[in-house]
Amino acid sequence: MRDALIVSVLSLIPRNHVTRVLGWCARWRLPAFLERWLLAWFIRHYRVNTDELEMPVSAYPSLEAFFTRRLKDGARPLCPDKDAVVSPADAVLVAAGRVCRDRIPQSGSQMVDVRRLLGGDHPFEGGAYAVLYLSPPDYHRVHSPVAGAVARWHYVPGTLFPVFRASAERVENLFARNERLVTWLDTAVGRVALVMVGAFGVGRITTPYMNLVTNTGGRETDVEPDKPPTFDKGAEIGCFHLGSTVILFFEPDKVQIETAVGKKVKVNARIGGVVG
C-alpha cells in the first residue's frame, strides 16, 4: 500500500528535476561530523559490508562519493571459467529467459518492448536476456559481462520512475520510458547490449569510455565510435550514482543464463555460459 502511494505521488511531480536536486544534495559536502553521522546511519541501516571498501569510511566526502565507492583489490574475483558470462553488477537477478515477440517481462503482468528499450531494430529475438536490480546498499559500478569492444552507444533521455517492484508492476513499459544508456558490444559471442536504466533519485550515469553524464538536460545521442574502446571481461564499463537496473541481451544460441531468478549475484561471478 505504501509503495503504491509512493508511485502515485511520484507520477504527479517533475521527477527528473527532483532527481537532479536529490543528486545535488547527495554530492553536497556536509560538515564532517554530519557526514560521519549520515554515512554511519546508512551503513547500519542497509548493512553495508565495510570490510571490502577501497578506503576507510572517513575518506568519503559525501553520500554520493560513498555510493560510487570502489572496492579493494580482490573483493570481486573474476570467474576463471573461459566460457563464463559474469554478472555486471552486485544485484538481484529479477528476470531471465529468452526474448519472445520483441518482449521481455518487467514485473507481474507488465512487459517491456525491446525495440523501444533499445531504440530500434535489434538482433536479440530468441536470444537470452537478464534483468538485474541494484538496491541502495549495493556496489554501484557496472562491469562488462564478457570481453568486447564498444561498437555503439545510445543515450536516451527519458522520465525517471523508481524501479522497485511495486513501481515496475504498475508503470507500463517502465524500463523503456526511463532515462537510459545502451552500450552495444562486439564480442566473441556476437553482439551484446548492456542497458543501464536510470531511476528516480538515480538519474546520473557515467562511463569511462566517453564524456557523458546523464540527467543533465542532454539530447538523445547515438554514436558509433571510429576507434571502439575495448573492455576485458570484468572491466568497469559504467557507474550509477545511486542504484538502479542493468539489462543484458545476447544473440540467439550464443549464451545460456544459468543463475536462478531471485538470487543475489556479485560482480564477476558466473551467471551463465557460452553455448556450444
C-alpha positions as a Markdown table, in Angstrom:
| # | Residue | x | y | z |
|---|---|---|---|---|
| 1 | Met | 0.0 | 0.0 | 0.0 |
| 2 | Arg | 2.8 | 2.4 | 0.9 |
| 3 | Asp | 4.8 | 1.6 | -2.3 |
| 4 | Ala | 1.6 | 2.1 | -4.4 |
| 5 | Leu | 1.1 | 5.5 | -2.8 |
| 6 | Ile | 4.7 | 6.5 | -3.5 |
| 7 | Val | 4.3 | 5.5 | -7.2 |
| 8 | Ser | 1.1 | 7.5 | -7.4 |
| 9 | Val | 2.7 | 10.6 | -5.8 |
| 10 | Leu | 5.8 | 10.4 | -8.0 |
| 11 | Ser | 3.6 | 10.2 | -11.1 |
| 12 | Leu | 2.5 | 13.8 | -10.4 |
| 13 | Ile | 5.8 | 15.5 | -9.8 |
| 14 | Pro | 8.6 | 16.6 | -12.2 |
| 15 | Arg | 10.8 | 13.5 | -11.4 |
| 16 | Asn | 13.8 | 14.5 | -13.5 |
| 17 | His | 14.1 | 17.9 | -11.9 |
| 18 | Val | 13.6 | 16.5 | -8.4 |
| 19 | Thr | 16.2 | 13.8 | -9.1 |
| 20 | Arg | 18.7 | 16.5 | -10.0 |
| 21 | Val | 18.1 | 18.2 | -6.7 |
| 22 | Leu | 18.5 | 15.0 | -4.8 |
| 23 | Gly | 21.7 | 14.3 | -6.7 |
| 24 | Trp | 23.0 | 17.8 | -5.8 |
| 25 | Cys | 22.1 | 17.1 | -2.1 |
| 26 | Ala | 24.0 | 13.7 | -2.3 |
| 27 | Arg | 27.1 | 15.5 | -3.7 |
| 28 | Trp | 26.9 | 18.3 | -1.1 |
| 29 | Arg | 29.7 | 18.2 | 1.4 |
| 30 | Leu | 28.3 | 18.4 | 4.8 |
| 31 | Pro | 30.2 | 19.4 | 7.9 |
| 32 | Ala | 32.5 | 16.5 | 8.8 |
| 33 | Phe | 30.5 | 15.4 | 11.9 |
| 34 | Leu | 27.2 | 15.4 | 10.0 |
| 35 | Glu | 28.7 | 13.5 | 7.1 |
| 36 | Arg | 30.1 | 10.9 | 9.5 |
| 37 | Trp | 26.7 | 10.5 | 11.2 |
| 38 | Leu | 24.9 | 10.2 | 7.8 |
| 39 | Leu | 27.3 | 7.5 | 6.5 |
| 40 | Ala | 27.2 | 5.6 | 9.8 |
| 41 | Trp | 23.4 | 5.6 | 9.7 |
| 42 | Phe | 23.4 | 4.5 | 6.0 |
| 43 | Ile | 25.9 | 1.7 | 6.7 |
| 44 | Arg | 24.0 | 0.5 | 9.7 |
| 45 | His | 20.5 | 0.8 | 8.2 |
| 46 | Tyr | 21.4 | -1.0 | 4.9 |
| 47 | Arg | 24.0 | -3.4 | 6.5 |
| 48 | Val | 26.8 | -2.4 | 4.1 |
| 49 | Asn | 29.9 | -4.6 | 4.2 |
| 50 | Thr | 32.7 | -2.1 | 5.0 |
| 51 | Asp | 35.4 | -4.7 | 5.0 |
| 52 | Glu | 35.5 | -4.6 | 1.2 |
| 53 | Leu | 35.8 | -0.8 | 0.8 |
| 54 | Glu | 38.8 | 0.6 | -1.0 |
| 55 | Met | 39.2 | 3.4 | 1.5 |
| 56 | Pro | 38.1 | 4.0 | 5.2 |
| 57 | Val | 34.6 | 5.3 | 5.6 |
| 58 | Ser | 36.0 | 8.6 | 6.8 |
| 59 | Ala | 37.7 | 9.2 | 3.5 |
| 60 | Tyr | 34.4 | 9.6 | 1.6 |
| 61 | Pro | 33.4 | 13.3 | 1.5 |
| 62 | Ser | 29.8 | 12.9 | 0.5 |
| 63 | Leu | 27.0 | 10.4 | 0.3 |
| 64 | Glu | 27.4 | 10.2 | -3.5 |
| 65 | Ala | 31.1 | 9.5 | -3.1 |
| 66 | Phe | 30.2 | 6.6 | -0.8 |
| 67 | Phe | 27.5 | 5.3 | -3.3 |
| 68 | Thr | 30.1 | 5.3 | -6.1 |
| 69 | Arg | 32.8 | 3.7 | -4.0 |
| 70 | Arg | 35.3 | 1.3 | -5.4 |
| 71 | Leu | 36.2 | -1.9 | -3.7 |
| 72 | Lys | 39.6 | -3.2 | -2.6 |
| 73 | Asp | 41.6 | -5.4 | -4.9 |
| 74 | Gly | 40.4 | -9.0 | -4.9 |
| 75 | Ala | 36.9 | -8.2 | -3.5 |
| 76 | Arg | 35.3 | -9.4 | -6.7 |
| 77 | Pro | 37.5 | -12.1 | -8.2 |
| 78 | Leu | 36.8 | -12.9 | -11.8 |
| 79 | Cys | 35.3 | -16.3 | -12.5 |
| 80 | Pro | 38.1 | -18.3 | -14.1 |
| 81 | Asp | 35.9 | -20.4 | -16.5 |
| 82 | Lys | 36.7 | -19.4 | -20.1 |
| 83 | Asp | 33.1 | -20.0 | -21.1 |
| 84 | Ala | 31.7 | -17.9 | -18.3 |
| 85 | Val | 29.4 | -14.9 | -18.7 |
| 86 | Val | 29.8 | -12.9 | -15.5 |
| 87 | Ser | 27.5 | -10.6 | -13.5 |
| 88 | Pro | 27.9 | -7.0 | -14.4 |
| 89 | Ala | 26.7 | -5.8 | -11.0 |
| 90 | Asp | 26.1 | -6.6 | -7.4 |
| 91 | Ala | 22.3 | -7.1 | -7.8 |
| 92 | Val | 19.4 | -9.5 | -7.6 |
| 93 | Leu | 18.6 | -11.3 | -10.9 |
| 94 | Val | 14.9 | -10.4 | -11.1 |
| 95 | Ala | 14.2 | -11.9 | -14.6 |
| 96 | Ala | 15.9 | -14.1 | -17.2 |
| 97 | Gly | 15.0 | -16.1 | -20.2 |
| 98 | Arg | 14.5 | -15.6 | -24.0 |
| 99 | Val | 13.3 | -12.6 | -25.9 |
| 100 | Cys | 9.9 | -13.6 | -27.3 |
| 101 | Arg | 7.9 | -11.5 | -29.8 |
| 102 | Asp | 10.1 | -8.5 | -29.0 |
| 103 | Arg | 9.1 | -8.5 | -25.3 |
| 104 | Ile | 10.6 | -9.4 | -22.0 |
| 105 | Pro | 8.9 | -9.4 | -18.6 |
| 106 | Gln | 9.1 | -6.3 | -16.4 |
| 107 | Ser | 7.2 | -7.4 | -13.3 |
| 108 | Gly | 3.9 | -9.1 | -12.7 |
| 109 | Ser | 1.9 | -8.8 | -15.9 |
| 110 | Gln | 3.9 | -5.9 | -17.2 |
| 111 | Met | 6.1 | -6.4 | -20.2 |
| 112 | Val | 8.9 | -4.4 | -21.9 |
| 113 | Asp | 9.0 | -3.5 | -25.6 |
| 114 | Val | 12.6 | -4.4 | -26.5 |
| 115 | Arg | 12.7 | -2.3 | -29.7 |
| 116 | Arg | 11.6 | 0.7 | -27.7 |
| 117 | Leu | 14.0 | 0.0 | -24.9 |
| 118 | Leu | 17.0 | -0.3 | -27.2 |
| 119 | Gly | 15.9 | 2.5 | -29.6 |
| 120 | Gly | 15.2 | 0.5 | -32.8 |
| 121 | Asp | 15.9 | -2.8 | -34.5 |
| 122 | His | 18.0 | -5.4 | -32.7 |
| 123 | Pro | 19.4 | -9.0 | -33.3 |
| 124 | Phe | 18.1 | -10.4 | -30.0 |
| 125 | Glu | 14.8 | -12.0 | -30.9 |
| 126 | Gly | 15.0 | -15.6 | -29.4 |
| 127 | Gly | 18.2 | -14.7 | -27.5 |
| 128 | Ala | 19.0 | -14.6 | -23.8 |
| 129 | Tyr | 18.3 | -11.7 | -21.5 |
| 130 | Ala | 18.9 | -11.0 | -17.9 |
| 131 | Val | 17.5 | -8.2 | -15.7 |
| 132 | Leu | 19.5 | -7.2 | -12.6 |
| 133 | Tyr | 18.2 | -4.8 | -9.9 |
| 134 | Leu | 20.7 | -2.9 | -7.7 |
| 135 | Ser | 19.4 | -1.9 | -4.3 |
| 136 | Pro | 20.7 | 1.0 | -2.2 |
| 137 | Pro | 23.5 | -0.8 | -0.2 |
| 138 | Asp | 25.0 | -2.4 | -3.3 |
| 139 | Tyr | 28.3 | -1.6 | -5.0 |
| 140 | His | 27.1 | 0.7 | -7.9 |
| 141 | Arg | 29.8 | 0.3 | -10.5 |
| 142 | Val | 28.9 | -1.8 | -13.6 |
| 143 | His | 31.3 | -4.2 | -15.3 |
| 144 | Ser | 31.5 | -5.9 | -18.7 |
| 145 | Pro | 29.9 | -9.5 | -18.6 |
| 146 | Val | 32.2 | -10.6 | -21.5 |
| 147 | Ala | 35.2 | -9.1 | -23.3 |
| 148 | Gly | 34.4 | -6.9 | -26.2 |
| 149 | Ala | 34.6 | -3.5 | -28.0 |
| 150 | Val | 32.1 | -0.7 | -27.8 |
| 151 | Ala | 30.6 | -0.7 | -31.3 |
| 152 | Arg | 27.9 | 1.8 | -30.5 |
| 153 | Trp | 26.4 | 3.7 | -27.6 |
| 154 | His | 22.9 | 5.2 | -27.4 |
| 155 | Tyr | 21.8 | 7.6 | -24.7 |
| 156 | Val | 18.1 | 8.1 | -24.4 |
| 157 | Pro | 16.8 | 10.9 | -22.2 |
| 158 | Gly | 13.5 | 9.9 | -20.5 |
| 159 | Thr | 11.5 | 10.1 | -17.4 |
| 160 | Leu | 12.6 | 8.7 | -14.1 |
| 161 | Phe | 10.2 | 6.5 | -12.4 |
| 162 | Pro | 11.5 | 4.4 | -9.5 |
| 163 | Val | 12.4 | 0.8 | -10.4 |
| 164 | Phe | 11.5 | -1.1 | -7.3 |
| 165 | Arg | 9.0 | -4.0 | -7.8 |
| 166 | Ala | 5.8 | -2.1 | -6.9 |
| 167 | Ser | 6.6 | 0.6 | -9.5 |
| 168 | Ala | 7.6 | -2.0 | -12.1 |
| 169 | Glu | 4.3 | -3.7 | -11.6 |
| 170 | Arg | 2.3 | -0.5 | -12.1 |
| 171 | Val | 4.1 | 1.6 | -14.7 |
| 172 | Glu | 3.7 | 0.2 | -18.2 |
| 173 | Asn | 7.0 | -0.1 | -20.2 |
| 174 | Leu | 8.9 | 1.5 | -17.3 |
| 175 | Phe | 12.4 | 0.4 | -18.4 |
| 176 | Ala | 11.7 | 1.7 | -22.0 |
| 177 | Arg | 10.4 | 5.1 | -20.6 |
| 178 | Asn | 13.1 | 5.8 | -18.1 |
| 179 | Glu | 16.4 | 7.6 | -19.0 |
| 180 | Arg | 18.9 | 5.0 | -20.1 |
| 181 | Leu | 22.3 | 4.3 | -21.7 |
| 182 | Val | 22.6 | 1.4 | -24.1 |
| 183 | Thr | 26.1 | 0.1 | -24.7 |
| 184 | Trp | 26.5 | -2.2 | -27.7 |
| 185 | Leu | 29.4 | -4.6 | -27.6 |
| 186 | Asp | 31.0 | -6.6 | -30.3 |
| 187 | Thr | 32.2 | -9.8 | -28.6 |
| 188 | Ala | 33.3 | -13.4 | -29.3 |
| 189 | Val | 29.6 | -14.4 | -28.7 |
| 190 | Gly | 28.2 | -11.9 | -31.1 |
| 191 | Arg | 26.5 | -8.6 | -30.4 |
| 192 | Val | 25.7 | -7.9 | -26.8 |
| 193 | Ala | 23.7 | -5.0 | -25.4 |
| 194 | Leu | 24.1 | -3.7 | -21.9 |
| 195 | Val | 21.4 | -1.3 | -20.8 |
| 196 | Met | 21.9 | 0.9 | -17.7 |
| 197 | Val | 18.4 | 2.2 | -16.7 |
| 198 | Gly | 18.2 | 5.4 | -14.6 |
| 199 | Ala | 15.6 | 5.8 | -11.9 |
| 200 | Phe | 14.1 | 8.4 | -9.6 |
| 201 | Gly | 16.9 | 9.6 | -7.4 |
| 202 | Val | 19.4 | 7.8 | -9.6 |
| 203 | Gly | 19.3 | 9.7 | -12.9 |
| 204 | Arg | 23.1 | 10.2 | -13.1 |
| 205 | Ile | 25.0 | 7.6 | -15.1 |
| 206 | Thr | 28.7 | 7.9 | -16.1 |
| 207 | Thr | 31.1 | 5.7 | -18.1 |
| 208 | Pro | 34.8 | 5.5 | -18.6 |
| 209 | Tyr | 34.6 | 5.3 | -22.4 |
| 210 | Met | 33.1 | 8.7 | -23.2 |
| 211 | Asn | 32.3 | 12.1 | -21.7 |
| 212 | Leu | 28.6 | 11.8 | -20.8 |
| 213 | Val | 26.7 | 12.5 | -17.6 |
| 214 | Thr | 23.0 | 11.6 | -17.9 |
| 215 | Asn | 20.1 | 13.5 | -16.5 |
| 216 | Thr | 21.7 | 16.9 | -17.2 |
| 217 | Gly | 19.4 | 18.0 | -19.9 |
| 218 | Gly | 21.3 | 16.5 | -22.8 |
| 219 | Arg | 19.7 | 15.4 | -26.1 |
| 220 | Glu | 19.4 | 11.8 | -27.4 |
| 221 | Thr | 22.7 | 10.7 | -28.7 |
| 222 | Asp | 23.6 | 7.7 | -30.9 |
| 223 | Val | 27.3 | 7.2 | -31.7 |
| 224 | Glu | 29.4 | 4.6 | -33.5 |
| 225 | Pro | 33.0 | 5.5 | -32.4 |
| 226 | Asp | 35.7 | 5.5 | -35.0 |
| 227 | Lys | 38.1 | 3.8 | -32.6 |
| 228 | Pro | 35.9 | 1.4 | -30.5 |
| 229 | Pro | 37.0 | 1.3 | -26.8 |
| 230 | Thr | 37.8 | -2.3 | -25.7 |
| 231 | Phe | 37.0 | -3.9 | -22.3 |
| 232 | Asp | 38.2 | -7.1 | -20.8 |
| 233 | Lys | 35.7 | -9.4 | -19.1 |
| 234 | Gly | 35.0 | -7.9 | -15.7 |
| 235 | Ala | 36.3 | -4.5 | -16.5 |
| 236 | Glu | 34.4 | -1.4 | -15.3 |
| 237 | Ile | 32.1 | -0.1 | -18.0 |
| 238 | Gly | 29.8 | 2.3 | -16.2 |
| 239 | Cys | 28.7 | 3.7 | -12.9 |
| 240 | Phe | 25.3 | 4.5 | -11.3 |
| 241 | His | 25.4 | 7.5 | -8.9 |
| 242 | Leu | 22.9 | 5.6 | -6.7 |
| 243 | Gly | 21.3 | 2.3 | -7.6 |
| 244 | Ser | 19.1 | 1.1 | -10.5 |
| 245 | Thr | 18.8 | -1.7 | -13.1 |
| 246 | Val | 21.0 | -3.4 | -15.6 |
| 247 | Ile | 19.6 | -5.4 | -18.5 |
| 248 | Leu | 21.7 | -7.7 | -20.7 |
| 249 | Phe | 20.8 | -9.0 | -24.2 |
| 250 | Phe | 22.6 | -11.7 | -26.2 |
| 251 | Glu | 22.0 | -13.0 | -29.7 |
| 252 | Pro | 20.2 | -16.4 | -30.2 |
| 253 | Asp | 22.0 | -19.6 | -29.5 |
| 254 | Lys | 25.0 | -17.8 | -28.0 |
| 255 | Val | 24.6 | -17.7 | -24.2 |
| 256 | Gln | 22.6 | -19.5 | -21.6 |
| 257 | Ile | 21.7 | -17.8 | -18.3 |
| 258 | Glu | 22.2 | -20.3 | -15.5 |
| 259 | Thr | 21.5 | -18.4 | -12.3 |
| 260 | Ala | 18.1 | -18.8 | -10.8 |
| 261 | Val | 15.8 | -15.8 | -10.8 |
| 262 | Gly | 15.6 | -14.2 | -7.4 |
| 263 | Lys | 19.2 | -15.0 | -6.5 |
| 264 | Lys | 21.6 | -12.3 | -5.3 |
| 265 | Val | 24.7 | -12.1 | -7.5 |
| 266 | Lys | 28.1 | -10.4 | -7.3 |
| 267 | Val | 30.2 | -8.6 | -9.9 |
| 268 | Asn | 32.4 | -11.1 | -11.8 |
| 269 | Ala | 30.6 | -14.2 | -10.5 |
| 270 | Arg | 29.3 | -16.6 | -13.2 |
| 271 | Ile | 25.7 | -16.1 | -14.2 |
| 272 | Gly | 25.8 | -18.0 | -17.5 |
| 273 | Gly | 27.9 | -19.7 | -20.1 |
| 274 | Val | 28.6 | -19.7 | -23.8 |
| 275 | Val | 26.5 | -22.3 | -25.7 |
| 276 | Gly | 28.4 | -24.9 | -27.5 |
